[in-house]
């Protein structure tokens, strides 16, 4: 049976369970089980690797290791299995007290802190476990690779259950961003809103492909990846994703909210070389979060707060790229002050304007990719309007965005010449526009405009045309009435 068939069978079994209600719970249930299976397969590897250094000691109590309660297809089931999971497995893993040096134990505890068992039928749970046991061997490279592809599908499915503003970032976008930012071995790489880990996995793959040559290089890579995610399910997914991508002990992927810490408390030790992220947008932070920021930047809009945080966390010379909605580009008030700070303290060298439908069908909000480095003010900003590929009028599930579409941007990137998709605007012009970055493509006059002055001018012209049409209509009606009256008099 193929892995995709195994996954579909598992989901069909879960739909029969009265305790699993909807996609979010089904995915949460599936992932903690996969985590324990993945971790058990990794432990088999650790036992072989560490055999010469002494016996490997699992942070999980012996009776709770996957191999000792789940791996036997004829093992515990029904009420006995349900009781074991609810009253022994979860309470113990949620409250693990690992030794201070036992980083693996801390990872396991953080994964289970907010995980839940939703299934009510021990018999159906046993069926699911048996499918997992027989379906995937994470020590086989081919199985691990195939499951990695399926894992991306699980993450995409999560969008159906997500809240507003939280969307799986299409892999072509994460790949393009990481490729252009080009993280180097030894640099500290951070995603402060890492979700399920898409940007971090692309950074890992990028470094392994271009720079990791030795065991020491791999060790430096493992130390350089950092992520923070405040919601429990994406954090569980991200931790599992990191282990799937060879981060043995992803302790640097924390379950926390980076916005909940006062900005002034982030010091030199917190500074990073590279930030790549897609912060939640369209949502509002809880009351009080804005007080962690200077008064001039206080807002409850999540994307704006993350932009302020990113500027603060970058080292001088550090590089960042992030996904932001159109609203940030043309917004005024606090958004204007944030953009002024961005252009004064960083070199915003590139804005890639994405077309509609990148996040369809989950949102129609237009988005942009902002690339900047910290330490020198912006002199000019290059804009690149990403076109749809030939024959495509919108993205959808059957016609998603593909990484090959960014070949044109990559070819243009180092040359920086104007063309039908690319144009540049000076910092002086942007200041004159009150830091409105929603600048239309001069080569595409029909582009959507959000500039308030242009919109007001267009509105005035429209009102004039309406008034003119109304006057013409009034004259025609008056003439018609006059004709009718003359005819009646005769």
Sine and cosine of phi, psi and omega as CSV:
sin_phi,cos_phi,sin_psi,cos_psi,sin_omega,cos_omega
0.00,0.00,0.71,-0.71,0.00,-1.00
-0.96,0.29,0.32,-0.95,-0.01,-1.00
-0.90,0.43,-0.63,0.78,0.00,-1.00
-0.89,0.45,-0.63,0.78,0.05,-1.00
-0.91,0.41,-0.65,0.76,0.04,-1.00
-0.86,0.52,-0.71,0.70,-0.02,-1.00
-0.89,0.45,-0.69,0.73,0.00,-1.00
-0.91,0.42,-0.64,0.76,0.02,-1.00
-0.89,0.46,-0.67,0.74,0.02,-1.00
-0.88,0.48,-0.70,0.71,-0.01,-1.00
-0.90,0.43,-0.60,0.80,0.04,-1.00
-0.91,0.42,-0.64,0.77,0.05,-1.00
-0.89,0.45,-0.69,0.72,-0.04,-1.00
-0.90,0.44,-0.53,0.85,-0.01,-1.00
-0.90,0.43,-0.36,0.93,0.03,-1.00
-0.98,0.19,-0.28,0.96,-0.08,-1.00
-1.00,0.08,0.80,-0.60,-0.07,-1.00
-0.93,0.36,-0.30,0.96,-0.05,-1.00
-1.00,0.09,-0.29,0.96,-0.06,-1.00
-0.99,-0.15,0.95,-0.31,-0.13,-0.99
-0.91,-0.41,0.99,-0.14,0.10,-0.99
1.00,-0.03,0.11,-0.99,-0.11,-0.99
-0.89,0.46,-0.69,0.73,-0.08,-1.00
-0.87,0.50,-0.72,0.70,-0.01,-1.00
-0.93,0.36,-0.63,0.78,0.01,-1.00
-0.89,0.47,-0.69,0.72,0.00,-1.00
-0.93,0.36,-0.67,0.75,0.05,-1.00
-0.86,0.51,-0.69,0.73,0.03,-1.00
-0.89,0.46,-0.73,0.69,-0.05,-1.00
-0.88,0.47,-0.66,0.75,-0.17,-0.99
-0.97,0.26,-0.59,0.81,0.03,-1.00
-0.93,0.38,-0.52,0.86,0.07,-1.00
-0.93,0.37,-0.72,0.69,0.05,-1.00
-0.88,0.48,-0.61,0.79,0.01,-1.00
-0.85,0.52,-0.74,0.68,-0.02,-1.00
-0.91,0.42,-0.61,0.79,0.04,-1.00
-0.92,0.39,-0.73,0.69,0.03,-1.00
-0.86,0.51,-0.70,0.71,-0.05,-1.00
-0.91,0.41,-0.60,0.80,0.01,-1.00
-0.92,0.39,-0.64,0.77,0.07,-1.00
-0.89,0.45,-0.63,0.77,0.05,-1.00
-0.91,0.42,-0.60,0.80,0.00,-1.00
-0.90,0.43,-0.55,0.83,0.08,-1.00
-0.88,0.48,-0.61,0.79,0.05,-1.00
-0.93,0.37,-0.69,0.72,0.01,-1.00
-0.87,0.50,-0.64,0.77,-0.03,-1.00
-0.89,0.46,-0.62,0.78,0.04,-1.00
-0.94,0.33,-0.69,0.72,-0.06,-1.00
-0.93,0.36,-0.56,0.83,-0.09,-1.00
-0.98,-0.18,0.18,0.98,-0.03,-1.00
-0.87,0.49,-0.59,0.81,-0.03,-1.00
-0.98,0.22,-0.31,0.95,-0.04,-1.00
-0.99,-0.14,0.11,0.99,-0.07,-1.00
0.90,-0.43,0.24,-0.97,-0.06,-1.00
-0.90,0.43,0.71,-0.70,0.08,-1.00
-0.94,0.33,0.69,-0.72,0.01,-1.00
-0.89,-0.46,0.89,-0.46,-0.03,-1.00
-0.96,0.28,0.62,-0.79,0.10,-0.99
-0.95,0.31,-0.27,0.96,0.02,-1.00
-1.00,0.01,0.76,-0.65,0.05,-1.00
-0.79,0.61,0.60,-0.80,-0.17,-0.99
-0.79,0.61,-0.69,0.72,-0.07,-1.00
-0.95,0.33,-0.26,0.97,-0.04,-1.00
-0.98,-0.19,-0.03,1.00,0.04,-1.00
-0.93,0.36,0.64,-0.77,-0.08,-1.00
-0.74,0.67,-0.69,0.73,-0.07,-1.00
-0.88,0.47,-0.40,0.92,-0.13,-0.99
-0.98,-0.17,-0.09,1.00,0.07,-1.00
-0.69,-0.72,-0.35,0.94,-0.09,-1.00
-0.94,-0.35,-0.54,0.84,-0.21,-0.98
-0.92,0.39,-0.45,0.89,-0.01,-1.00
-0.99,0.15,0.92,-0.40,-0.04,-1.00
-0.86,0.50,-0.40,0.92,0.01,-1.00
-0.99,-0.17,0.27,0.96,-0.05,-1.00
-0.97,0.25,-0.26,-0.97,-0.10,-0.99
-0.85,0.53,0.56,-0.83,-0.02,-1.00
-0.50,-0.87,-0.05,-1.00,0.06,-1.00
0.86,0.51,-0.60,-0.80,-0.05,-1.00
-0.89,0.45,-0.53,0.85,0.00,-1.00
-0.90,0.44,-0.67,0.74,0.03,-1.00
-0.92,0.39,-0.69,0.72,-0.01,-1.00
-0.88,0.48,-0.69,0.72,0.02,-1.00
-0.90,0.44,-0.66,0.75,0.01,-1.00
-0.88,0.48,-0.74,0.68,-0.05,-1.00
-0.92,0.40,-0.73,0.68,-0.10,-1.00
-0.96,0.26,-0.58,0.82,-0.16,-0.99
-0.94,-0.33,-0.17,0.98,0.06,-1.00
-0.85,-0.53,-0.83,0.56,-0.10,-0.99
-0.88,0.48,-0.85,0.52,-0.08,-1.00
-0.91,0.42,-0.76,0.65,0.01,-1.00
-0.85,0.53,-0.61,0.79,-0.04,-1.00
-0.94,0.33,-0.72,0.70,-0.04,-1.00
-0.95,0.33,-0.54,0.84,0.05,-1.00
-0.92,0.40,-0.46,0.89,-0.09,-1.00
-0.89,-0.46,0.45,0.90,0.05,-1.00
-0.81,0.59,0.64,-0.76,0.07,-1.00
-0.86,-0.50,0.96,0.28,-0.06,-1.00
-0.94,0.34,0.38,-0.92,0.11,-0.99
-0.89,0.45,0.38,-0.93,-0.12,-0.99
-0.85,0.52,-0.54,0.84,-0.04,-1.00
-1.00,0.04,-0.06,1.00,-0.09,-1.00
-1.00,0.05,0.99,0.15,-0.06,-1.00
-0.91,0.41,-0.55,0.84,0.00,-1.00
-0.89,0.46,-0.61,0.79,0.03,-1.00
-0.89,0.45,-0.64,0.77,0.03,-1.00
-0.91,0.41,-0.60,0.80,0.04,-1.00
-0.89,0.46,-0.73,0.68,-0.03,-1.00
-0.88,0.47,-0.69,0.72,0.01,-1.00
-0.89,0.46,-0.66,0.75,-0.01,-1.00
-0.92,0.40,-0.55,0.83,0.03,-1.00
-0.91,0.41,-0.64,0.77,-0.10,-0.99
-1.00,-0.07,-0.09,1.00,-0.02,-1.00
-0.80,0.60,-0.67,0.74,-0.05,-1.00
-0.86,-0.52,0.35,0.94,0.06,-1.00
-1.00,0.05,0.40,-0.91,-0.03,-1.00
-0.64,-0.77,0.48,-0.88,0.19,-0.98
-0.99,-0.14,0.92,-0.40,-0.04,-1.00
-1.00,-0.05,-0.31,0.95,-0.10,-1.00
-0.95,0.32,0.65,-0.76,-0.02,-1.00
-0.96,-0.26,-0.26,0.97,-0.02,-1.00
-0.95,-0.30,0.89,-0.46,0.04,-1.00
-0.93,0.38,-0.48,0.88,0.01,-1.00
-0.94,0.34,-0.70,0.72,0.06,-1.00
-0.91,0.41,-0.57,0.82,0.04,-1.00
-0.89,0.45,-0.66,0.75,0.03,-1.00
-0.89,0.46,-0.63,0.78,0.04,-1.00
-0.88,0.47,-0.67,0.74,0.03,-1.00
-0.89,0.45,-0.74,0.67,-0.03,-1.00
-0.86,0.50,-0.68,0.74,-0.01,-1.00
-0.90,0.43,-0.58,0.81,0.06,-1.00
-0.91,0.42,-0.64,0.77,0.01,-1.00
-0.92,0.39,-0.70,0.71,-0.01,-1.00
-0.87,0.50,-0.70,0.72,-0.07,-1.00
-1.00,0.04,-0.17,0.99,-0.15,-0.99
-1.00,-0.08,-0.52,0.85,-0.12,-0.99
-0.63,-0.78,0.74,-0.67,0.14,-0.99
-0.92,-0.40,0.96,-0.28,-0.11,-0.99
-0.97,0.25,-0.05,1.00,0.12,-0.99
-1.00,-0.03,-0.10,0.99,0.10,-0.99
-1.00,-0.05,0.82,-0.57,-0.08,-1.00
-0.85,0.53,-0.66,0.75,-0.05,-1.00
-0.91,0.41,-0.70,0.71,0.03,-1.00
-0.89,0.47,-0.66,0.75,-0.02,-1.00
-0.90,0.44,-0.65,0.76,0.00,-1.00
-0.92,0.40,-0.71,0.70,0.00,-1.00
-0.90,0.44,-0.64,0.77,0.01,-1.00
-0.93,0.37,-0.53,0.85,0.06,-1.00
-0.86,0.51,-0.65,0.76,0.05,-1.00
-0.91,0.42,-0.67,0.74,0.01,-1.00
-0.92,0.38,-0.55,0.84,0.01,-1.00
-0.87,0.49,-0.62,0.78,0.06,-1.00
-0.88,0.48,-0.60,0.80,0.04,-1.00
-0.92,0.39,-0.63,0.77,0.06,-1.00
-0.86,0.50,-0.67,0.74,-0.01,-1.00
-0.91,0.41,-0.64,0.77,0.04,-1.00
-0.90,0.43,-0.64,0.77,0.02,-1.00
-0.88,0.47,-0.49,0.87,-0.02,-1.00
-0.87,0.49,-0.44,0.90,-0.01,-1.00
-0.85,0.52,-0.56,0.83,-0.02,-1.00
-0.88,0.47,-0.42,0.91,-0.06,-1.00
-0.97,-0.25,-0.01,1.00,-0.10,-0.99
-0.98,0.19,0.28,-0.96,0.09,-1.00
-1.00,0.09,0.24,-0.97,0.01,-1.00
-0.83,0.55,0.69,-0.72,0.06,-1.00
1.00,-0.06,-0.10,1.00,-0.03,-1.00
-0.89,-0.45,0.93,-0.36,-0.09,-1.00
-0.70,-0.71,0.62,-0.79,0.12,-0.99
-0.90,0.44,0.81,-0.59,-0.02,-1.00
-0.98,0.18,0.85,-0.52,-0.01,-1.00
-0.80,0.59,0.67,-0.75,-0.08,-1.00
-0.85,0.53,-0.61,0.80,0.05,-1.00
-0.84,0.55,-0.56,0.83,0.00,-1.00
-0.95,0.32,-0.71,0.70,0.00,-1.00
-0.89,0.46,-0.65,0.76,0.00,-1.00
-0.91,0.42,-0.71,0.70,-0.02,-1.00
-0.89,0.46,-0.71,0.70,-0.01,-1.00
-0.87,0.49,-0.76,0.65,-0.03,-1.00
-0.90,0.43,-0.64,0.77,0.02,-1.00
-0.87,0.49,-0.68,0.73,-0.03,-1.00
-0.96,0.27,-0.59,0.81,0.03,-1.00
-0.96,0.29,-0.51,0.86,0.12,-0.99
0.80,0.60,0.91,0.42,0.03,-1.00
-0.87,0.49,0.57,-0.82,-0.03,-1.00
-0.95,-0.32,0.49,-0.87,0.01,-1.00
-0.86,0.51,0.77,-0.64,-0.03,-1.00
0.99,-0.15,-0.28,0.96,0.07,-1.00
-0.98,0.21,0.54,-0.84,0.05,-1.00
-1.00,0.07,0.87,-0.49,-0.11,-0.99
-0.93,-0.37,0.76,-0.65,-0.08,-1.00
-0.74,-0.67,0.66,-0.75,0.29,-0.96
-0.87,-0.49,0.96,-0.28,-0.10,-0.99
-0.97,0.22,-0.09,1.00,0.08,-1.00
-0.63,-0.77,0.91,0.42,-0.33,-0.94
-0.97,0.23,-0.19,0.98,0.02,-1.00
0.80,0.60,-0.82,-0.58,-0.04,-1.00
-1.00,-0.05,0.07,1.00,0.17,-0.99
0.99,-0.12,0.33,0.95,-0.05,-1.00
-0.87,0.49,-0.72,0.70,0.01,-1.00
-0.93,0.38,-0.62,0.78,-0.03,-1.00
-0.92,0.38,-0.65,0.76,0.02,-1.00
-0.91,0.41,-0.60,0.80,0.05,-1.00
-0.91,0.41,-0.61,0.79,0.04,-1.00
-0.91,0.42,-0.66,0.75,0.04,-1.00
-0.87,0.49,-0.76,0.65,-0.02,-1.00
-0.89,0.46,-0.64,0.77,0.00,-1.00
-0.88,0.47,-0.73,0.69,-0.02,-1.00
-0.92,0.38,-0.65,0.76,0.01,-1.00
-0.91,0.42,-0.60,0.80,-0.05,-1.00
-0.94,0.33,-0.59,0.81,-0.17,-0.99
-0.95,-0.30,-0.42,0.91,-0.20,-0.98
-0.73,-0.69,-0.45,0.89,-0.06,-1.00
-0.98,0.21,0.91,-0.41,-0.03,-1.00
-0.87,-0.50,-0.38,0.93,-0.10,-0.99
-0.74,-0.67,0.13,-0.99,0.06,-1.00
-0.89,0.46,-0.64,0.77,0.04,-1.00
-0.89,0.45,-0.63,0.78,0.05,-1.00
-0.87,0.50,-0.69,0.73,0.00,-1.00
-0.90,0.44,-0.62,0.78,0.03,-1.00
-0.89,0.45,-0.67,0.74,0.03,-1.00
-0.90,0.43,-0.63,0.78,0.06,-1.00
-0.87,0.50,-0.73,0.68,-0.05,-1.00
-0.87,0.49,-0.51,0.86,-0.02,-1.00
-0.99,0.13,-0.26,0.97,-0.18,-0.98
-1.00,-0.05,-0.23,0.97,-0.11,-0.99
-1.00,-0.02,0.84,-0.55,-0.02,-1.00
-0.74,-0.68,0.67,-0.74,0.04,-1.00
-0.53,-0.85,0.43,-0.90,0.06,-1.00
-0.69,-0.73,0.73,-0.69,0.04,-1.00
-0.63,-0.78,0.77,-0.64,-0.11,-0.99
-1.00,0.07,-0.38,0.92,-0.06,-1.00
-1.00,-0.08,0.64,-0.76,-0.14,-0.99
-0.90,0.43,-0.70,0.72,-0.06,-1.00
-0.91,0.41,-0.76,0.65,0.07,-1.00
-0.86,0.51,-0.57,0.82,0.02,-1.00
-0.90,0.43,-0.68,0.73,0.06,-1.00
-0.88,0.48,-0.69,0.73,0.03,-1.00
-0.89,0.45,-0.66,0.75,-0.03,-1.00
-0.92,0.40,-0.70,0.71,0.00,-1.00
-0.87,0.50,-0.70,0.72,0.04,-1.00
-0.89,0.46,-0.66,0.75,0.02,-1.00
-0.87,0.49,-0.66,0.75,0.01,-1.00
-0.90,0.43,-0.68,0.74,0.02,-1.00
-0.90,0.43,-0.65,0.76,0.06,-1.00
-0.86,0.51,-0.54,0.84,-0.02,-1.00
-1.00,-0.09,0.34,0.94,0.20,-0.98
1.00,0.07,0.19,0.98,0.15,-0.99
-1.00,0.08,0.98,-0.20,-0.15,-0.99
-0.87,0.49,-0.65,0.76,-0.06,-1.00
-0.74,-0.68,0.99,0.12,-0.09,-1.00
-0.98,0.21,0.86,0.52,-0.01,-1.00
-0.94,0.34,-0.32,0.95,-0.01,-1.00
-0.99,0.11,0.08,1.00,0.13,-0.99
-0.97,-0.22,0.98,-0.19,-0.17,-0.99
-0.98,-0.17,0.50,-0.87,0.11,-0.99
-1.00,-0.08,0.99,-0.15,-0.13,-0.99
-0.25,-0.97,0.09,-1.00,0.08,-1.00
-0.88,-0.47,0.93,-0.37,-0.06,-1.00
-0.90,0.43,-0.38,0.92,-0.01,-1.00
-0.99,0.17,-0.23,0.97,-0.09,-1.00
-0.99,0.16,-0.09,1.00,0.00,-1.00
-0.98,-0.22,0.74,-0.67,0.02,-1.00
-0.81,0.58,0.68,-0.73,-0.06,-1.00
-0.84,0.54,-0.61,0.79,-0.04,-1.00
-0.92,0.40,-0.33,0.94,-0.01,-1.00
-0.98,0.18,-0.24,0.97,0.08,-1.00
-0.99,0.16,0.92,-0.39,-0.05,-1.00
-0.96,-0.29,-0.20,-0.98,-0.03,-1.00
-0.82,0.57,-0.57,0.82,-0.02,-1.00
-0.92,0.38,-0.35,0.94,-0.01,-1.00
-1.00,0.00,-0.13,0.99,-0.05,-1.00
-0.94,0.35,0.53,-0.85,-0.04,-1.00
-0.76,-0.65,0.29,-0.96,-0.01,-1.00
-1.00,0.06,-0.58,0.82,-0.12,-0.99
-0.67,-0.74,0.73,-0.69,0.15,-0.99
-0.80,-0.60,0.81,-0.58,0.09,-1.00
-0.76,-0.65,0.79,-0.61,-0.13,-0.99
-0.26,-0.97,0.34,-0.94,0.18,-0.98
-0.80,-0.59,1.00,0.08,-0.06,-1.00
-0.92,0.39,0.48,-0.87,0.05,-1.00
-0.83,0.55,0.67,-0.74,0.05,-1.00
-0.72,-0.69,0.41,-0.91,-0.05,-1.00
1.00,0.04,-0.08,1.00,-0.02,-1.00
-0.93,-0.38,0.16,-0.99,0.00,-1.00
-0.87,-0.49,0.62,-0.78,0.07,-1.00
-0.98,0.21,0.34,-0.94,0.02,-1.00
-0.91,0.42,0.38,-0.93,-0.01,-1.00
-0.82,0.57,0.69,-0.73,0.08,-1.00
0.99,-0.15,-0.40,0.92,-0.01,-1.00
-0.87,0.50,-0.62,0.78,-0.05,-1.00
-0.89,0.46,-0.38,0.93,-0.01,-1.00
-0.95,0.30,-0.16,0.99,0.09,-1.00
-0.98,0.20,-0.06,1.00,-0.08,-1.00
-0.88,-0.47,0.41,-0.91,0.05,-1.00
-0.83,0.56,0.51,-0.86,-0.10,-0.99
-0.82,0.58,-0.59,0.80,-0.06,-1.00
-0.92,0.39,-0.31,0.95,-0.03,-1.00
-0.90,-0.43,0.26,0.97,-0.11,-0.99
-0.97,0.24,0.85,-0.53,0.03,-1.00
-0.41,-0.91,0.35,-0.94,0.07,-1.00
-0.98,-0.18,0.04,1.00,0.00,-1.00
-0.98,0.19,0.86,-0.50,-0.18,-0.98
-0.85,0.52,-0.75,0.66,-0.07,-1.00
-0.87,0.49,-0.63,0.78,0.00,-1.00
-0.91,0.41,-0.68,0.74,0.01,-1.00
-0.90,0.44,-0.63,0.78,0.01,-1.00
-0.91,0.41,-0.59,0.80,0.03,-1.00
-0.89,0.45,-0.66,0.75,0.06,-1.00
-0.89,0.46,-0.71,0.70,0.00,-1.00
-0.88,0.48,-0.68,0.73,-0.03,-1.00
-0.89,0.46,-0.69,0.72,0.05,-1.00
-0.85,0.52,-0.62,0.79,-0.04,-1.00
-0.95,0.31,-0.61,0.79,-0.11,-0.99
-0.98,0.18,-0.34,0.94,-0.01,-1.00
-0.94,0.34,0.67,-0.75,0.20,-0.98
-0.94,0.34,0.34,-0.94,0.18,-0.98
-0.86,0.51,0.78,-0.63,-0.07,-1.00
1.00,0.02,-0.14,0.99,0.02,-1.00
-0.94,0.35,0.35,-0.94,-0.10,-1.00
-0.84,-0.55,0.60,-0.80,0.01,-1.00
-0.65,-0.76,0.48,-0.88,0.15,-0.99
-0.54,-0.84,0.69,-0.72,-0.03,-1.00
-0.50,-0.87,0.32,-0.95,0.05,-1.00
-1.00,-0.09,0.78,-0.63,0.04,-1.00
-0.69,-0.72,0.50,-0.86,0.02,-1.00
-0.98,0.21,0.28,-0.96,0.04,-1.00
-0.83,0.56,-0.56,0.83,-0.05,-1.00
-0.83,0.56,-0.55,0.83,0.04,-1.00
-0.92,0.38,-0.57,0.82,-0.06,-1.00
-0.93,0.36,-0.69,0.73,-0.08,-1.00
-0.97,-0.23,-0.08,1.00,-0.04,-1.00
-0.90,0.43,0.43,-0.90,-0.04,-1.00
-0.89,-0.45,-0.14,-0.99,0.00,-1.00
0.95,0.32,-0.82,-0.57,-0.01,-1.00
-0.88,0.47,-0.58,0.81,0.03,-1.00
-0.86,0.50,-0.62,0.78,0.03,-1.00
-0.88,0.47,-0.69,0.72,-0.01,-1.00
-0.91,0.41,-0.59,0.81,0.02,-1.00
-0.92,0.40,-0.69,0.72,0.00,-1.00
-0.92,0.38,-0.58,0.81,0.08,-1.00
-0.88,0.48,-0.69,0.72,0.05,-1.00
-0.88,0.47,-0.65,0.76,0.00,-1.00
-0.87,0.50,-0.74,0.67,-0.05,-1.00
-0.95,0.30,-0.42,0.91,0.01,-1.00
-0.99,0.15,-0.55,0.84,-0.09,-1.00
-0.97,-0.25,-0.24,0.97,-0.06,-1.00
-0.72,-0.69,0.35,-0.94,0.11,-0.99
-0.99,-0.14,0.99,-0.12,0.08,-1.00
-0.98,0.18,1.00,-0.03,-0.17,-0.99
-1.00,0.02,-0.40,0.92,-0.09,-1.00
-0.55,-0.84,0.69,-0.72,0.18,-0.98
-0.81,-0.59,0.90,-0.43,0.08,-1.00
-0.99,-0.10,0.87,-0.48,-0.04,-1.00
-1.00,-0.06,0.91,-0.42,-0.06,-1.00
-1.00,0.05,0.50,-0.87,0.01,-1.00
-0.98,0.22,0.10,-0.99,0.07,-1.00
-0.89,0.46,0.44,-0.90,0.18,-0.98
1.00,-0.01,0.00,1.00,-0.02,-1.00
-0.86,0.51,-0.61,0.79,-0.01,-1.00
-0.96,-0.27,0.26,0.97,0.03,-1.00
-0.91,0.41,0.52,-0.85,0.10,1.00
-1.00,-0.07,0.31,0.95,-0.16,-0.99
-1.00,0.07,-0.43,0.90,0.12,-0.99
-0.35,-0.94,0.53,-0.85,0.06,-1.00
-0.98,-0.17,0.13,0.99,-0.03,-1.00
-0.89,0.46,0.76,-0.65,0.07,-1.00
-0.97,0.24,0.60,-0.80,-0.08,-1.00
-0.77,-0.63,0.24,-0.97,-0.05,-1.00
-0.64,-0.77,0.45,-0.89,0.10,-0.99
-0.95,-0.32,0.87,-0.49,0.01,-1.00
-0.97,-0.25,0.77,-0.64,0.02,-1.00
-0.87,-0.49,0.81,-0.59,0.03,-1.00
-0.47,-0.88,0.34,-0.94,0.08,-1.00
-0.82,-0.58,0.49,-0.87,-0.11,-0.99
-0.99,-0.12,0.57,-0.82,0.16,-0.99
0.84,-0.54,-0.43,0.90,0.05,-1.00
-0.76,-0.65,0.63,-0.78,-0.03,-1.00
-0.94,0.35,0.37,-0.93,0.00,-1.00
-0.95,0.30,0.74,-0.67,0.10,-1.00
-0.98,-0.19,-0.63,0.78,0.04,-1.00
-0.42,-0.91,0.45,-0.89,0.02,-1.00
-0.88,-0.47,0.79,-0.62,0.10,-0.99
-1.00,-0.05,0.72,-0.70,0.08,-1.00
-0.93,-0.36,0.64,-0.77,0.08,-1.00
-0.74,-0.67,0.85,-0.52,-0.01,-1.00
-1.00,-0.04,0.95,-0.33,-0.05,-1.00
-0.96,0.28,0.88,-0.47,-0.04,-1.00
-1.00,0.06,0.35,-0.94,0.20,-0.98
-0.92,0.39,0.52,-0.85,0.10,-0.99
-0.93,0.37,0.35,-0.94,-0.02,-1.00
-0.81,0.59,0.73,-0.69,0.04,-1.00
1.00,0.08,-0.03,1.00,-0.01,-1.00
-0.93,-0.37,0.79,-0.62,0.03,-1.00
-0.96,-0.27,-0.27,0.96,0.06,-1.00
-0.25,-0.97,0.43,-0.90,0.06,-1.00
-1.00,0.07,0.51,-0.86,0.11,-0.99
-0.41,-0.91,-0.12,-0.99,-0.07,-1.00
-0.90,0.44,-0.53,0.85,-0.01,-1.00
-1.00,0.04,-0.36,0.93,0.05,-1.00
-0.78,-0.63,0.95,0.31,-0.01,-1.00
-0.98,0.19,0.20,-0.98,0.09,-1.00
-0.90,0.43,0.60,-0.80,0.01,-1.00
-0.87,-0.49,0.52,-0.86,-0.04,-1.00
-0.88,0.47,-0.50,0.87,-0.02,-1.00
-0.89,0.46,-0.38,0.92,0.00,-1.00
-0.89,0.45,-0.39,0.92,-0.03,-1.00
-1.00,0.03,0.06,1.00,0.01,-1.00
-0.86,0.51,-0.60,0.80,-0.01,-1.00
-0.90,0.43,-0.69,0.72,0.04,-1.00
-0.88,0.47,-0.66,0.75,-0.02,-1.00
-0.90,0.43,-0.65,0.76,0.00,-1.00
-0.92,0.38,-0.56,0.83,-0.03,-1.00
-0.98,0.19,-0.45,0.89,-0.26,-0.97
-0.77,0.63,-0.75,0.67,-0.08,-1.00
-1.00,0.05,-0.28,0.96,-0.02,-1.00
-1.00,0.08,-0.68,0.74,0.04,-1.00
0.81,0.58,0.87,0.49,0.11,-0.99
-0.90,-0.45,0.54,-0.84,0.00,-1.00
-0.93,0.37,0.62,-0.79,0.11,-0.99
-0.49,-0.87,-0.22,-0.97,-0.09,-1.00
-0.90,0.43,-0.32,0.95,-0.01,-1.00
-0.94,-0.33,-0.25,0.97,-0.14,-0.99
-0.85,-0.52,0.65,-0.76,0.07,-1.00
-0.44,-0.90,0.35,-0.94,-0.01,-1.00
-0.83,-0.56,0.45,-0.89,-0.01,-1.00
-0.70,-0.71,0.72,-0.70,-0.03,-1.00
-0.96,0.27,0.41,-0.91,0.05,-1.00
-0.88,0.47,-0.57,0.82,0.02,-1.00
-0.88,0.48,-0.68,0.74,0.01,-1.00
-0.91,0.41,-0.62,0.79,0.01,-1.00
-0.91,0.41,-0.65,0.76,0.06,-1.00
-0.88,0.47,-0.66,0.75,0.01,-1.00
-0.90,0.44,-0.43,0.90,0.03,-1.00
-1.00,0.02,0.23,0.97,-0.04,-1.00
0.85,0.53,0.64,0.77,0.08,-1.00
0.90,0.45,0.46,0.89,0.14,-0.99
-0.98,0.21,0.90,-0.43,-0.04,-1.00
-0.99,-0.13,0.05,1.00,0.01,-1.00
-1.00,0.09,0.97,0.23,-0.14,-0.99
-0.97,-0.26,0.82,-0.57,-0.08,-1.00
-0.93,0.36,0.45,-0.89,0.08,-1.00
-0.94,0.34,0.89,-0.45,-0.03,-1.00
-0.90,0.44,-0.31,0.95,0.01,-1.00
-1.00,-0.01,0.01,1.00,-0.02,-1.00
-0.71,-0.71,0.99,0.16,-0.13,-0.99
-0.89,0.45,-0.29,0.96,-0.01,-1.00
-1.00,-0.01,0.12,0.99,-0.03,-1.00
-0.89,0.46,0.49,-0.87,0.02,-1.00
-0.93,0.38,0.69,-0.72,-0.04,-1.00
-0.89,-0.45,0.67,-0.74,0.08,-1.00
-0.87,-0.49,0.03,1.00,-0.02,-1.00
-0.89,0.45,0.84,-0.54,-0.06,-1.00
-0.84,0.54,-0.66,0.75,-0.02,-1.00
-0.90,0.44,-0.69,0.72,0.02,-1.00
-0.92,0.40,-0.64,0.77,0.01,-1.00
-0.90,0.44,-0.67,0.75,0.01,-1.00
-0.91,0.42,-0.65,0.76,0.04,-1.00
-0.90,0.44,-0.69,0.72,0.04,-1.00
-0.89,0.45,-0.62,0.79,0.01,-1.00
-0.90,0.44,-0.67,0.74,0.01,-1.00
-0.88,0.47,-0.68,0.74,0.03,-1.00
-0.89,0.45,-0.66,0.75,0.01,-1.00
-0.88,0.47,-0.67,0.74,0.02,-1.00
-0.88,0.47,-0.63,0.78,0.03,-1.00
-0.89,0.45,-0.68,0.73,0.01,-1.00
-0.91,0.42,-0.62,0.78,0.03,-1.00
-0.90,0.44,-0.69,0.72,0.00,-1.00
-0.89,0.45,-0.67,0.74,0.01,-1.00
-0.90,0.45,-0.69,0.72,0.02,-1.00
-0.90,0.44,-0.64,0.76,0.02,-1.00
-0.89,0.45,-0.67,0.74,0.03,-1.00
-0.89,0.46,-0.67,0.74,0.01,-1.00
-0.90,0.44,-0.67,0.74,-0.01,-1.00
-0.90,0.43,-0.65,0.76,0.02,-1.00
-0.88,0.47,-0.67,0.74,0.00,-1.00
-0.90,0.44,-0.67,0.74,0.01,-1.00
-0.90,0.44,-0.69,0.72,0.00,-1.00
-0.91,0.41,-0.65,0.76,0.01,-1.00
-0.89,0.46,-0.68,0.73,0.01,-1.00
-0.90,0.44,-0.65,0.76,-0.01,-1.00
-0.91,0.42,-0.67,0.75,0.01,-1.00
-0.90,0.43,-0.65,0.76,0.00,-1.00
-0.89,0.47,-0.67,0.75,0.03,-1.00
-0.89,0.46,-0.69,0.73,0.00,-1.00
-0.89,0.45,-0.64,0.77,0.00,-1.00
-0.91,0.41,-0.67,0.75,0.03,-1.00
-0.87,0.49,-0.68,0.74,-0.01,-1.00
-0.90,0.43,-0.62,0.79,0.01,-1.00
-0.92,0.39,-0.60,0.80,-0.01,-1.00
-0.91,0.41,-0.53,0.85,-0.02,-1.00
-0.97,0.22,0.00,0.00,0.00,0.00
